[in-house]
Amino acid sequence: MSLWTPDGERPATSGSDPAGRPGPLAGQQLTPDQEREAQEIAAEMAQVRDQLSQVPAAVVIANHAMGCYELAAIHLSSQPPQFGEAQLAIDGFGALLGVVEGHLGPDEATLADALAQIRLAFVQVKASWESGTAPGGPGDDEGQAGVSSDPPAGQETDGTYEG
């Protein structure tokens, strides 16, 4: 078994990392059950790695980008909303799309729309929260503000938001 590093493939050595430093199990004896479990986990990891190698990188990157979208929505729907965390997730989403622009194929337009929608949601939730009109916001003892993890449909935006 080998490990990929920025310097290339390196053989996986028991008890040490690729640089030869002792690992967390260095110097410890594993029982036969622990050894068998470690081998099963390593085999499962190799199988998952092989499966992942069959998926186009654009699909994996699009999946990660939508994870940023969902993370931002979670922070916006928290009580109270966590604007700093949401902004970081939105900025990460935007940065990721910016770096891979033109390489994501048919999913790219959907991702760009999702980014515009979560930016719009950020602006709307923040304005509502700061004005005291948000359910669950300042001055409201009842209700809860919520942001769906699904992109709002049919809303237009210029793609900007304020943090």
N, C-alpha and C positions, 0 to 999 in steps of 0.2 A: 504494500500500500504506500502511496505517496501523498504529499500535501503540495498544493499549489501555493507559491509565494510570488511576490513581484519579481524575484530573481529567478523564477522558473520552478520546475518540479523538484521536490526534495523527498528523499525516502523518509517515511515515518519511522522514527526509532522509539522503541519502548522506553518510557521514563524520561524523555527529553523532548524539547521543542526543536524545530528545524535548525535553530542556531546552536544546538547542542547543550542548551541550558537544562538543568534538571526540571522535570515536569512535576505536577502535583502528586503523582504516584511513585516518583523516584524513590528507590530504597524500600518500597513496601512490597510485601509478598501478597499476591492475590490467591484467594482460595480457588479451587477448581470451578466452583459455581460462578465466582466473580470473573474469572478468566473467560468462561463460556459466555457470560452475559456481555462482557466487553467485546468479544468476537462477534456476537450477534448484533450489537449496536454498530460496530464498525461495518459489518456487512450491510445493514440497513442504510447506513449513511452512504456507502458506496452505491447502493441501488438508487437512492434518492438523487445523488450527484449525477448518476448516469441518466436518470429520467430528466433532470433539469437541463442537462447538456443537449437534450433533444428539442427543447423549447426555444424558439427564436428569442434573442436578447430583447428585441423590441416589445415582446409580450410581457416579459418579466419586468422590464422597466416601466411599462404602462401600469402593471399591477402595483408596483411600488409607488408610482405617482398617485394612484387612487388611494393608496394607504395614507398618503399625506393629506389628501382631501378628507378622508374619513376622520383622521386625527383632528384636523381643524374643526370639522363639524362637531365632534365630541366636545372639544374645548369651548366652542361657542354655545353649546347647549347646556354646559355646566351651570350650576347655580352657586355663586354668581359666575357669569362667563369668565373664562380665563383668556383674556385678550392677548396677553403676551405669548402664551403657548400657541394659541390659534394663529397668531401672526407668524410665528416661527414655522409652523407647519405649512402655512400658505406660501411663505417666502421660499421654503425648501421645495415645494411643489413647483412654483414658478421658475426657480433656478434649474431644477431638473429638466423641465420642459424646454427652457431656453438653451441648455447645453446640447440637447439631443434633437433640436428642431430640424425637421426635414427627414428624420430617420425612423419615425414611428409608424409610418404607413397609415392605413385607414383609421387607426385609433387616435391619431394626432388631433383631428378636429374635435372629437368628443372630449379629449383631455383639455384642449384649449377652452372649450365651452365650460367644462367643469371648473376650471381655474377662474374664469370670469364670474361664474355663479357663486363660488365660495368667497371671492373677493367682495361681491355685492352683498352677500349675506353678512360678512364681517362688518361692512359699513352700516348696514341696516340695524344689526343687533347692537353695535356700539352706540349708534345715534339714539336708538330707542332706550338703551340702558342709561345713557348719560342724561337724557331728557326726563327720565323717570316714568316713561310710558310703557316700558317693557313689563309684561307679566312676570312677577317675581323680582322685578327690579326695585331700585330705591323708591320708596313711597307706595309700594304695592305689597300688601301683606298676604295676598292670595295669588294662586296661579303660579305657573312656571314658564319661563321663556324656553323655547325649543327651536332647534335647528335640525332639520332632517339630514340624515347622512346621504339622502338622494339629492342630486342637483335640482334646484328649482327649475321648472319647465316654463318656457315662454317668456322669460325675463331678459331684457337687454341691458347691457352695461358697456361702458367704454373700457373695461378691464383694469381700472385703477381702484385702489383702496387706500385708506389711510390707517396708519397704525398708531 
